[in-house]
Amino acid sequence: MFRLVQVLQAISICAFLLVDARAVRLYPSLQEENNSLGQYLLHAAPNQKMMLYKTFMMSNSILTRKVVHDINSAKVSYFATHQSTGPNENYYGLRATMDVYGHELKPGQLSGGALWVSHFGDDGKLSSYNAVGAGWHIDPERYGDSRPHFYTSWTVLNEQTVLRLHQVLASIDPVSDDKSLQSITVEVLLDMTSGDWWVYYGFNSVPTGVGSYPKSLFTNMAEKANAIAFGGYVVTRRALPTPPMGSGSHPHTNKSRAASLTNLGVINQDGNTNPINADLPTYMGNEQCYSITPVAQAECFYGGPGGCMP
């Protein structure tokens, strides 16, 4: 049986956006840690027979249960995401504007919103999987505070390891409240000339480049991606209730107060952004706690109050 025996993750690096992004390469030395968000994103991985595309993001996948519950049995995770994938899909980038919220979380709880661009390879092997993600999250265990942080990540996995680079690029302040929305706009896109994947970020502003993951890190993603995903996620120790996701409001009971993802768009080979106006498949780990609405006119709403016991 396929088993994951080790999780590797890069140590967080705090760096405010005060550098020339054209020279930035987002890959410091990898170091081992006990906590990797990469493990919680592996619900998109295959079942025991490696049938990648038939089991993508299926909650009853054998590997799904193993990754979420076996790699770090002290923690569980829940998602409310949209995703699209397939061996013939072609993605060259993804864009979204995300509301940012603050919550007082305890160490062992994590809550965030993000987008991911990935490739599952053409050979059906886990060793071909690569992903780049970017978004915001609150993680007191990592940062020692309950402030939201903008981060970006690179993930590669094989049959024995999850290699993950995690970089924190900015603390986000202020956050959304009843009077105003504070948002970040994030883009992850492929430079067709170099094969590098760039991350763009803007806080209440047009995004600008903060750095790139070089072509040498990737197997298949140097040419394109074949999967995208976006939405919210939470992680919690089993002894703690699940934290709020998004704004803390469930979109199906209070849509006007739920967190939003707007300006959703896929980036084509020419670098142009096409709005996502058609709904995409969803993955929701526990609809009573968290949910996400259909995509319409390049936006959707997600989140929930949490309070569920794993």
The 8 nearest C-alpha neighbors of each residue, nearest first, counted from 0:
[[1, 2, 47, 48, 3, 62, 61, 46],
 [0, 2, 47, 3, 158, 62, 159, 48],
 [3, 1, 4, 0, 159, 158, 65, 62],
 [2, 4, 159, 5, 160, 158, 1, 70],
 [5, 3, 159, 2, 160, 6, 70, 158],
 [4, 6, 160, 3, 159, 7, 161, 70],
 [5, 7, 161, 160, 8, 162, 35, 4],
 [8, 6, 31, 162, 161, 32, 163, 5],
 [7, 9, 163, 31, 32, 164, 30, 162],
 [8, 10, 29, 164, 30, 165, 163, 11],
 [9, 11, 30, 12, 8, 165, 29, 32],
 [10, 12, 166, 165, 167, 9, 13, 141],
 [13, 11, 166, 167, 14, 10, 168, 165],
 [12, 14, 167, 168, 11, 15, 166, 169],
 [15, 13, 168, 12, 16, 169, 167, 17],
 [16, 14, 169, 168, 17, 13, 18, 170],
 [15, 17, 18, 14, 168, 209, 169, 20],
 [16, 18, 15, 19, 14, 20, 209, 168],
 [19, 17, 16, 20, 23, 15, 209, 22],
 [18, 20, 21, 22, 17, 23, 209, 16],
 [21, 19, 209, 210, 23, 22, 18, 208],
 [22, 20, 19, 23, 210, 208, 209, 211],
 [21, 23, 20, 19, 24, 210, 18, 211],
 [24, 22, 210, 20, 21, 25, 211, 19],
 [25, 23, 211, 210, 26, 212, 22, 213],
 [24, 26, 212, 211, 210, 23, 27, 166],
 [25, 27, 24, 164, 28, 212, 29, 166],
 [26, 28, 29, 25, 9, 164, 24, 10],
 [29, 27, 30, 26, 9, 10, 164, 8],
 [28, 30, 9, 8, 27, 164, 31, 10],
 [31, 29, 9, 8, 10, 28, 32, 7],
 [30, 32, 7, 8, 9, 29, 33, 6],
 [33, 31, 8, 34, 7, 30, 35, 10],
 [32, 34, 35, 31, 6, 7, 8, 71],
 [33, 35, 32, 36, 8, 71, 6, 38],
 [36, 34, 37, 38, 8, 33, 6, 32],
 [35, 37, 39, 38, 40, 34, 163, 8],
 [38, 36, 35, 40, 39, 163, 154, 41],
 [39, 37, 36, 41, 40, 35, 66, 67],
 [38, 40, 36, 37, 41, 67, 76, 42],
 [41, 39, 37, 38, 42, 43, 36, 44],
 [40, 42, 43, 44, 39, 38, 37, 66],
 [43, 41, 63, 56, 44, 40, 39, 57],
 [42, 44, 56, 55, 41, 40, 45, 57],
 [43, 45, 41, 42, 55, 51, 62, 56],
 [46, 44, 51, 49, 50, 54, 55, 62],
 [47, 45, 61, 62, 60, 49, 48, 50],
 [46, 48, 49, 61, 62, 1, 45, 0],
 [49, 47, 46, 50, 45, 51, 1, 0],
 [48, 50, 45, 46, 51, 47, 123, 124],
 [51, 49, 45, 48, 53, 52, 46, 54],
 [52, 50, 45, 49, 53, 54, 55, 123],
 [51, 53, 55, 54, 50, 85, 86, 84],
 [54, 52, 51, 50, 55, 45, 57, 46],
 [53, 55, 57, 52, 45, 51, 56, 46],
 [56, 54, 43, 52, 57, 53, 51, 44],
 [55, 57, 43, 42, 54, 58, 282, 44],
 [58, 56, 54, 59, 60, 55, 42, 43],
 [57, 59, 60, 56, 63, 284, 42, 282],
 [60, 58, 57, 61, 63, 64, 54, 62],
 [61, 59, 63, 46, 62, 57, 58, 54],
 [62, 60, 46, 63, 64, 47, 59, 65],
 [61, 63, 65, 46, 64, 60, 66, 47],
 [64, 62, 42, 60, 66, 61, 65, 67],
 [63, 65, 62, 67, 61, 66, 68, 60],
 [66, 64, 62, 69, 68, 63, 67, 61],
 [67, 65, 63, 70, 69, 64, 68, 62],
 [66, 68, 64, 65, 39, 75, 69, 63],
 [67, 69, 72, 65, 66, 64, 70, 71],
 [70, 68, 65, 72, 71, 66, 67, 64],
 [71, 69, 66, 68, 72, 67, 65, 3],
 [70, 72, 73, 69, 74, 68, 67, 66],
 [71, 73, 68, 69, 74, 70, 75, 67],
 [72, 74, 71, 236, 237, 75, 68, 238],
 [75, 73, 236, 235, 72, 237, 71, 234],
 [74, 76, 235, 234, 67, 68, 236, 237],
 [75, 77, 234, 233, 39, 235, 67, 78],
 [78, 76, 284, 233, 232, 234, 285, 79],
 [79, 77, 232, 283, 284, 231, 80, 233],
 [78, 80, 283, 231, 290, 291, 230, 282],
 [81, 79, 230, 282, 229, 281, 78, 231],
 [80, 82, 281, 228, 229, 280, 279, 282],
 [83, 81, 228, 227, 280, 279, 281, 80],
 [82, 84, 227, 226, 279, 228, 280, 81],
 [85, 83, 226, 225, 88, 227, 82, 86],
 [84, 86, 88, 87, 52, 225, 226, 83],
 [87, 85, 88, 225, 121, 84, 52, 120],
 [88, 86, 85, 89, 225, 84, 121, 226],
 [89, 87, 225, 85, 86, 84, 90, 226],
 [88, 90, 225, 224, 223, 87, 91, 226],
 [91, 89, 224, 225, 92, 223, 267, 88],
 [92, 90, 189, 223, 266, 267, 188, 268],
 [93, 91, 188, 266, 187, 90, 265, 189],
 [92, 94, 265, 187, 266, 186, 264, 188],
 [93, 95, 186, 264, 263, 185, 265, 187],
 [96, 94, 263, 262, 185, 184, 261, 260],
 [95, 97, 184, 261, 183, 260, 262, 185],
 [98, 96, 260, 182, 183, 259, 99, 184],
 [99, 97, 182, 181, 259, 258, 180, 183],
 [98, 100, 182, 174, 181, 175, 97, 101],
 [101, 99, 174, 175, 246, 245, 98, 102],
 [100, 102, 174, 146, 147, 103, 99, 145],
 [103, 101, 104, 145, 100, 243, 146, 137],
 [102, 104, 145, 105, 101, 146, 144, 137],
 [105, 103, 102, 145, 108, 139, 106, 242],
 [104, 106, 108, 107, 139, 103, 140, 145],
 [107, 105, 140, 139, 108, 104, 138, 143],
 [106, 108, 236, 235, 140, 105, 109, 139],
 [107, 109, 235, 106, 105, 234, 104, 242],
 [110, 108, 138, 234, 233, 137, 235, 107],
 [111, 109, 233, 137, 136, 244, 232, 234],
 [112, 110, 136, 135, 232, 231, 137, 233],
 [111, 113, 231, 230, 135, 134, 232, 136],
 [114, 112, 134, 133, 229, 230, 135, 231],
 [113, 115, 229, 132, 228, 133, 134, 230],
 [116, 114, 132, 228, 227, 131, 229, 117],
 [115, 117, 227, 131, 130, 226, 132, 224],
 [118, 116, 130, 226, 224, 129, 227, 131],
 [117, 119, 224, 225, 129, 128, 120, 226],
 [120, 118, 128, 127, 117, 129, 121, 225],
 [121, 119, 127, 118, 122, 128, 219, 123],
 [120, 122, 123, 86, 119, 127, 124, 219],
 [121, 123, 124, 120, 127, 119, 125, 126],
 [122, 124, 121, 49, 51, 120, 125, 50],
 [125, 123, 126, 122, 127, 49, 120, 128],
 [124, 126, 157, 127, 128, 156, 158, 123],
 [125, 127, 157, 124, 128, 156, 158, 155],
 [128, 126, 120, 125, 124, 119, 218, 129],
 [127, 129, 119, 125, 126, 118, 155, 156],
 [130, 128, 155, 118, 117, 154, 217, 127],
 [131, 129, 117, 154, 116, 153, 118, 132],
 [130, 132, 153, 116, 152, 115, 117, 154],
 [133, 131, 115, 152, 151, 114, 116, 153],
 [134, 132, 151, 113, 114, 150, 152, 115],
 [135, 133, 113, 149, 150, 112, 114, 151],
 [136, 134, 149, 148, 111, 112, 150, 147],
 [135, 137, 111, 147, 110, 148, 138, 112],
 [136, 138, 147, 110, 109, 145, 146, 111],
 [137, 139, 109, 140, 141, 142, 136, 145],
 [140, 138, 143, 144, 106, 142, 145, 141],
 [141, 139, 106, 138, 143, 142, 107, 108],
 [140, 142, 139, 138, 143, 11, 106, 144],
 [143, 141, 139, 144, 140, 138, 145, 137],
 [142, 144, 139, 140, 141, 145, 138, 106],
 [145, 143, 139, 142, 146, 138, 140, 137],
 [146, 144, 139, 103, 137, 104, 138, 102],
 [145, 147, 144, 137, 101, 148, 170, 171],
 [148, 146, 137, 136, 171, 170, 135, 101],
 [149, 147, 170, 135, 171, 136, 169, 150],
 [148, 150, 135, 169, 134, 168, 167, 170],
 [151, 149, 167, 168, 166, 134, 133, 135],
 [150, 152, 133, 166, 132, 165, 134, 167],
 [153, 151, 165, 132, 164, 131, 133, 166],
 [152, 154, 131, 164, 130, 163, 132, 165],
 [155, 153, 163, 130, 129, 162, 131, 37],
 [156, 154, 129, 162, 128, 161, 163, 130],
 [157, 155, 161, 126, 160, 162, 128, 125],
 [156, 158, 126, 125, 159, 160, 161, 155],
 [157, 159, 160, 125, 3, 126, 2, 156],
 [160, 158, 3, 4, 157, 5, 2, 161],
 [161, 159, 5, 157, 6, 156, 162, 158],
 [160, 162, 156, 6, 7, 155, 163, 157],
 [163, 161, 7, 155, 8, 154, 156, 160],
 [162, 164, 154, 8, 153, 9, 7, 161],
 [163, 165, 9, 153, 152, 8, 154, 26],
 [166, 164, 152, 9, 11, 151, 163, 10],
 [167, 165, 11, 12, 151, 150, 168, 152],
 [168, 166, 150, 13, 12, 169, 149, 11],
 [167, 169, 14, 15, 150, 13, 149, 166],
 [170, 168, 15, 149, 148, 167, 171, 14],
 [169, 171, 148, 149, 147, 172, 146, 168],
 [172, 170, 148, 147, 169, 173, 149, 174],
 [173, 171, 174, 170, 147, 146, 181, 148],
 [172, 174, 171, 175, 181, 99, 100, 101],
 [175, 173, 100, 181, 172, 99, 101, 176],
 [176, 174, 180, 181, 100, 179, 99, 98],
 [175, 177, 178, 179, 180, 174, 100, 181],
 [178, 176, 179, 175, 180, 256, 174, 246],
 [179, 177, 176, 180, 175, 181, 174, 256],
 [180, 178, 176, 175, 177, 181, 174, 182],
 [179, 181, 175, 182, 176, 98, 178, 174],
 [182, 180, 175, 174, 98, 99, 203, 179],
 [183, 181, 98, 97, 203, 99, 202, 180],
 [182, 184, 202, 97, 201, 96, 203, 185],
 [185, 183, 96, 201, 200, 95, 206, 97],
 [184, 186, 200, 199, 95, 94, 96, 183],
 [187, 185, 94, 199, 93, 198, 188, 200],
 [186, 188, 198, 92, 93, 197, 199, 94],
 [189, 187, 92, 197, 196, 91, 186, 93],
 [188, 190, 196, 91, 191, 195, 92, 197],
 [189, 191, 194, 195, 192, 193, 196, 188],
 [192, 190, 194, 189, 193, 222, 268, 195],
 [191, 193, 190, 194, 195, 189, 222, 221],
 [192, 194, 195, 190, 191, 214, 213, 221],
 [193, 195, 221, 214, 190, 191, 192, 189],
 [196, 194, 213, 214, 193, 190, 212, 189],
 [197, 195, 189, 212, 211, 188, 190, 213],
 [198, 196, 211, 188, 187, 210, 189, 195],
 [197, 199, 187, 186, 210, 208, 209, 211],
 [200, 198, 208, 186, 207, 206, 185, 209],
 [201, 199, 206, 185, 207, 184, 208, 186],
 [200, 202, 206, 204, 184, 205, 183, 203],
 [203, 201, 183, 204, 182, 184, 200, 206],
 [204, 202, 182, 183, 201, 181, 205, 184],
 [205, 203, 201, 202, 206, 184, 183, 182],
 [204, 206, 201, 207, 184, 203, 202, 200],
 [207, 205, 201, 200, 199, 184, 204, 185],
 [208, 206, 199, 200, 201, 209, 205, 198],
 [207, 209, 199, 210, 198, 20, 200, 206],
 [210, 208, 20, 199, 198, 207, 200, 16],
 [211, 209, 23, 20, 24, 208, 198, 197],
 [212, 210, 197, 24, 196, 25, 198, 213],
 [211, 213, 196, 25, 195, 24, 197, 214],
 [214, 212, 195, 215, 216, 211, 196, 24],
 [215, 213, 195, 194, 221, 216, 217, 212],
 [214, 216, 213, 217, 218, 221, 195, 212],
 [217, 215, 214, 213, 218, 212, 221, 155],
 [218, 216, 215, 220, 214, 221, 219, 129],
 [217, 219, 220, 127, 221, 216, 129, 128],
 [220, 218, 221, 217, 120, 222, 118, 223],
 [219, 221, 223, 222, 224, 217, 218, 118],
 [220, 222, 194, 214, 219, 217, 223, 218],
 [223, 221, 220, 219, 194, 224, 191, 189],
 [224, 222, 220, 91, 90, 221, 89, 225],
 [225, 223, 118, 90, 117, 220, 226, 89],
 [224, 226, 88, 118, 89, 84, 90, 85],
 [227, 225, 84, 117, 83, 224, 118, 116],
 [226, 228, 116, 83, 82, 115, 117, 84],
 [229, 227, 82, 115, 81, 114, 83, 80],
 [230, 228, 114, 80, 81, 113, 115, 82],
 [229, 231, 80, 112, 79, 113, 81, 114],
 [232, 230, 112, 79, 111, 78, 80, 113],
 [231, 233, 78, 111, 77, 110, 112, 79],
 [234, 232, 110, 109, 77, 76, 244, 111],
 [235, 233, 76, 109, 108, 75, 110, 77],
 [236, 234, 108, 74, 107, 75, 241, 237],
 [235, 237, 74, 107, 238, 239, 73, 75],
 [236, 238, 74, 239, 309, 73, 235, 75],
 [237, 239, 236, 240, 308, 309, 235, 73],
 [238, 240, 237, 236, 235, 241, 308, 108],
 [241, 239, 308, 306, 307, 242, 238, 309],
 [240, 242, 305, 306, 307, 235, 308, 239],
 [243, 241, 305, 306, 240, 108, 244, 110],
 [244, 242, 304, 305, 247, 303, 245, 241],
 [243, 245, 302, 303, 247, 110, 246, 233],
 [244, 246, 302, 258, 247, 100, 301, 243],
 [247, 245, 258, 248, 257, 100, 244, 302],
 [246, 248, 304, 243, 303, 244, 245, 302],
 [249, 247, 303, 257, 246, 304, 302, 256],
 [248, 250, 303, 302, 252, 251, 253, 257],
 [251, 249, 254, 257, 253, 252, 301, 300],
 [250, 252, 249, 253, 254, 290, 292, 291],
 [253, 251, 249, 250, 254, 248, 257, 255],
 [254, 252, 250, 255, 256, 249, 251, 248],
 [253, 255, 250, 257, 256, 251, 252, 249],
 [254, 256, 253, 257, 250, 258, 248, 300],
 [255, 257, 254, 253, 248, 258, 246, 250],
 [258, 256, 248, 254, 250, 246, 255, 300],
 [259, 257, 245, 246, 300, 301, 98, 302],
 [260, 258, 300, 299, 98, 97, 261, 301],
 [259, 261, 97, 298, 299, 96, 300, 95],
 [262, 260, 298, 96, 263, 95, 297, 259],
 [261, 263, 95, 297, 96, 264, 298, 274],
 [264, 262, 95, 297, 261, 275, 94, 274],
 [263, 265, 274, 275, 273, 94, 272, 93],
 [264, 266, 93, 273, 272, 92, 94, 267],
 [267, 265, 272, 92, 271, 91, 93, 270],
 [266, 268, 270, 269, 91, 271, 272, 265],
 [267, 269, 270, 91, 266, 271, 191, 90],
 [270, 268, 267, 271, 266, 191, 91, 272],
 [269, 271, 267, 268, 266, 272, 91, 188],
 [270, 272, 266, 267, 269, 273, 268, 265],
 [273, 271, 266, 265, 264, 267, 274, 270],
 [272, 274, 264, 265, 266, 275, 271, 267],
 [275, 273, 264, 297, 263, 276, 272, 265],
 [276, 274, 297, 264, 263, 277, 273, 265],
 [275, 277, 296, 297, 295, 274, 294, 278],
 [278, 276, 275, 294, 295, 279, 296, 297],
 [277, 279, 294, 293, 295, 276, 280, 275],
 [278, 280, 81, 82, 83, 281, 277, 294],
 [281, 279, 81, 82, 83, 278, 282, 80],
 [282, 280, 81, 80, 82, 283, 279, 79],
 [281, 283, 80, 79, 81, 56, 284, 78],
 [284, 282, 79, 78, 285, 286, 290, 281],
 [283, 285, 77, 78, 286, 282, 79, 58],
 [286, 284, 287, 288, 283, 289, 77, 290],
 [287, 285, 289, 290, 288, 283, 284, 79],
 [286, 288, 285, 289, 290, 303, 307, 305],
 [287, 289, 305, 286, 303, 285, 304, 307],
 [290, 288, 303, 286, 302, 287, 285, 79],
 [289, 291, 286, 79, 301, 302, 283, 249],
 [290, 292, 301, 79, 300, 80, 302, 250],
 [291, 293, 300, 299, 301, 294, 290, 250],
 [294, 292, 278, 299, 295, 291, 279, 300],
 [293, 295, 278, 299, 298, 297, 277, 292],
 [296, 294, 276, 297, 298, 293, 277, 278],
 [295, 297, 276, 298, 294, 275, 274, 277],
 [298, 296, 263, 275, 276, 295, 262, 274],
 [299, 297, 261, 260, 294, 295, 296, 263],
 [298, 300, 294, 260, 292, 259, 293, 295],
 [301, 299, 259, 292, 258, 291, 250, 257],
 [300, 302, 291, 290, 258, 250, 257, 292],
 [303, 301, 244, 245, 289, 249, 290, 248],
 [302, 304, 249, 289, 248, 247, 244, 288],
 [305, 303, 247, 243, 248, 306, 244, 249],
 [306, 304, 243, 242, 241, 288, 307, 303],
 [305, 307, 240, 241, 242, 304, 308, 243],
 [306, 308, 241, 240, 305, 309, 288, 242],
 [307, 309, 240, 241, 306, 239, 237, 238],
 [308, 237, 307, 75, 240, 241, 238, 239]]
